[in-house]
Amino acid sequence: MKDNPKRLEIIKAYADIIETRGFEGASLGAVAQQLSIPQSLIFHYFLNKDDLTVQTAEYVAELCLHSYDRAWPKRGDFSDASFHTLIDYILEVHRNRRRTISPRLYFAMIYLLPRQKQVMQHFCDLTDTLVTRLSEALGSFAAAGIIRTESPELSARSLLCLADGILCYEDLTPPEARAAFVATQKSLFLQSVDYQPIVSA
């Protein structure tokens, strides 16, 4: 994907159209019109619309993965502050990455999961990578005595699930109640991992 600027340009244009018009309005003709290119040029890079959709899903999954880069603890820093930075960032990851991946585009990809096996695979790979990395971080925080969890993997999956839940209720939660709602989700997670707050002497 990264080996050809024109291929990436087409993918980005397709993603933009999905975001604004949904999949129903995201035709190859619309992509060609937005880029002012002949539609036949798209077939030079993609077999058909399904192929473009799958490669766009791969692109979005890569963006999702990189959107967590700021969350991970710095090397060897498994302090209480680092733990809260990690949890807070992940719970708000969809808001933190709005400029990179809009919730509308993310939901469009999720909508395709049961309909496109290859799209499902890209997001399964994304989830597996995130769970592995998050499990390792939570395991290190457990070793540091900040949390207790018998299964860092299940704890990691629970945290990612809470983050998606916050996004799902974004438009259903009154703005003035949002902060309390997110704080409640964090409290539930902290209870699930038996968080041990650091008490100053």
PyMOL commands that set and color helices and strands:
alter all, ss='L'
color gray80, all
select helices_A, chain A and resi 5-25+28-35+39-45+49-66+80-91+93-96+103-112+117-143+152-168+175-192
alter helices_A, ss='H'
color red, helices_A
deselect
rebuild
show_as cartoon
